[in-house]
């Protein structure tokens, strides 16, 4: 569906006042007073997030065909072990491709010979500035993982069809992974194109 090109001033809100209410390790929470399009005022509470990347790693397995690399990780806020594509937040000033290479290597042990940027998703637009850039990776080679201190996760592979079944059945509910599955389905069907590139720099910090 094409987005209509129409004026949007009648929808915009204007910041009148901003108050920082929490400064954490990497999240900052704010409470703003805004002027609404009709002249009224409202409160908006939201989180500043540094941004992140997600990787959709494609593994060619001669024995079983194309596989995708996934993770199982406990997520404290929801109290569940979640199935996810590899992902991680950007370090200050870090390039998104460099972040994707680093996170794939650290979390799964894989490096990739080719990368393609698919797009950007905003997972929680009502209360966070977070964006996640989506990268596909192929030509995978397995090496050693280098998990961060306090990071615990399992790495496994499955077929794209099994991943889509898990999404349909509610076994995958993570928003970024559901978006990644949508991209994967359309890329594999040929409906959506990717522009692959070979990174010039080696993986790692």
C-alpha positions in Angstrom: 0.0 0.0 0.0 1.5 3.3 -1.0 1.6 6.0 1.6 -0.4 9.0 0.6 1.5 12.2 0.2 -0.6 14.7 2.2 0.0 17.5 4.6 0.4 16.2 8.2 0.6 19.4 10.2 -2.9 18.7 11.6 -1.6 15.6 13.3 1.6 16.9 14.8 2.3 17.6 18.5 4.6 20.4 19.7 6.9 20.0 22.7 6.2 22.6 25.4 8.3 21.2 28.3 10.5 18.2 28.8 11.6 16.6 32.1 14.0 13.7 32.5 12.6 11.2 35.0 15.1 8.4 34.8 18.7 8.0 33.6 19.7 4.3 33.5 22.6 2.4 32.1 21.5 2.9 28.5 17.8 4.0 28.7 16.6 7.5 29.5 12.9 8.2 30.4 11.3 11.5 29.8 7.9 13.1 30.6 7.0 15.9 28.2 4.1 18.3 28.0 3.0 18.8 24.4 0.5 21.0 22.6 -2.0 19.0 20.6 -3.2 19.9 17.1 -6.4 21.4 18.6 -4.5 23.6 21.0 -5.0 21.4 24.1 -2.2 20.0 26.1 -1.2 16.4 27.0 1.6 14.4 28.8 3.8 12.1 26.8 6.1 9.7 28.7 8.7 7.9 26.6 12.2 6.2 26.5 15.2 7.3 24.6 16.9 4.3 23.1 20.3 4.2 21.2 19.0 2.0 18.5 19.8 -1.6 17.5 20.3 -4.1 14.8 18.8 -7.5 14.0 20.4 -10.1 11.9 18.7 -12.8 9.8 21.5 -15.3 9.2 21.0 -17.7 6.3 22.9 -21.0 6.6 23.3 -23.3 3.6 23.3 -26.8 5.0 24.0 -29.5 2.3 22.3 -32.1 4.3 18.9 -30.3 5.0 18.9 -27.2 2.8 18.5 -23.6 3.8 18.4 -22.9 7.6 18.1 -19.8 9.6 20.1 -19.2 12.8 18.0 -18.3 15.9 18.5 -17.9 19.6 16.6 -18.8 22.8 17.1 -16.2 25.6 15.3 -15.4 28.9 13.8 -12.0 28.8 13.3 -10.7 32.4 10.5 -8.1 31.8 8.1 -10.8 30.3 9.5 -13.7 32.4 9.9 -16.0 29.4 12.5 -17.7 27.3 12.0 -16.1 23.8 12.9 -17.3 20.3 14.6 -14.5 18.5 16.9 -13.6 15.6 20.3 -12.4 16.8 20.2 -8.7 17.7 21.9 -6.1 19.8 22.1 -2.4 20.6 24.4 0.1 18.9 27.4 1.4 20.7 27.9 5.2 20.6 29.0 6.3 17.1 28.9 2.7 15.8 28.0 1.9 12.2 25.0 -0.4 11.9 26.8 -2.9 9.7 29.7 -3.1 12.1 27.3 -3.6 14.9 25.5 -6.4 13.0 28.9 -8.1 12.3 29.9 -7.8 15.9 26.6 -9.0 17.4 26.4 -12.0 15.0 30.0 -13.1 16.0 29.6 -12.5 19.7 26.2 -14.2 20.1 26.4 -17.1 17.6 30.0 -17.5 16.6 29.2 -17.0 13.0 30.8 -14.6 10.5 29.4 -13.9 7.1 30.9 -13.1 3.7 27.9 -11.2 2.4 25.4 -8.7 4.0 22.3 -7.0 2.9 20.4 -4.2 4.6 16.6 -4.9 4.5 15.2 -1.9 6.2 14.2 -0.4 9.6 11.5 -1.2 12.1 10.2 0.8 15.1 9.1 -1.8 17.6 7.4 0.4 20.2 6.4 3.7 18.6 4.1 4.7 21.4 6.7 5.0 24.1 10.2 4.6 22.7 12.6 6.2 20.2 14.0 2.7 19.5 14.7 1.7 15.9 16.1 -1.6 14.7 17.9 -1.9 11.4 17.4 -5.3 9.7 20.4 -7.1 8.1 20.5 -10.4 6.2 23.8 -12.4 6.4 24.9 -15.3 4.2 28.1 -17.3 3.5 28.2 -18.2 7.2 31.3 -19.6 8.8 31.2 -20.9 12.4 33.8 -19.9 15.0 33.8 -19.2 18.7 31.2 -17.1 20.5 32.1 -14.2 22.8 29.1 -13.5 24.9 28.9 -10.4 27.1 29.2 -10.9 30.9 25.8 -11.9 32.2 24.5 -13.0 28.8 23.1 -16.5 28.5 21.5 -17.8 25.3 21.2 -21.0 23.2 21.8 -20.9 19.4 20.0 -23.3 17.1 19.0 -23.6 13.4 15.7 -24.4 11.8 14.1 -24.2 8.4 12.3 -21.0 7.2 9.0 -23.0 7.0 9.4 -24.2 10.6 10.1 -20.6 11.8 6.9 -19.4 10.0 4.9 -22.2 11.6 6.3 -21.2 15.0 5.2 -17.6 14.3 1.7 -18.7 13.2 1.3 -21.0 16.2 2.3 -18.3 18.7 5.6 -19.9 19.7 7.4 -16.8 18.4 5.9 -13.5 19.7 9.0 -11.2 19.7 8.1 -8.3 17.5 11.4 -7.9 15.7 11.6 -11.6 14.9 8.0 -11.6 13.5 9.0 -8.7 11.3 12.2 -10.6 10.3 10.0 -13.6 9.4 7.9 -11.4 7.1 11.1 -10.1 5.4 12.4 -13.7 5.1 9.2 -15.0 3.6 9.1 -12.3 0.9 12.8 -12.5 0.1 12.7 -16.2 -0.4 9.6 -16.0 -2.5 11.3 -13.4 -4.8 8.8 -10.7 -4.0 11.3 -8.5 -2.2 14.8 -7.8 -3.4 18.0 -7.4 -1.4 21.3 -5.7 -2.4 24.1 -7.9 -1.1 27.5 -6.5 -0.3 30.9 -7.9 0.9 32.1 -5.9 3.9 35.6 -4.4 3.5 36.6 -4.6 7.2 37.0 -7.7 9.3 34.4 -8.7 11.9 35.1 -7.6 15.4 35.7 -4.6 17.6 
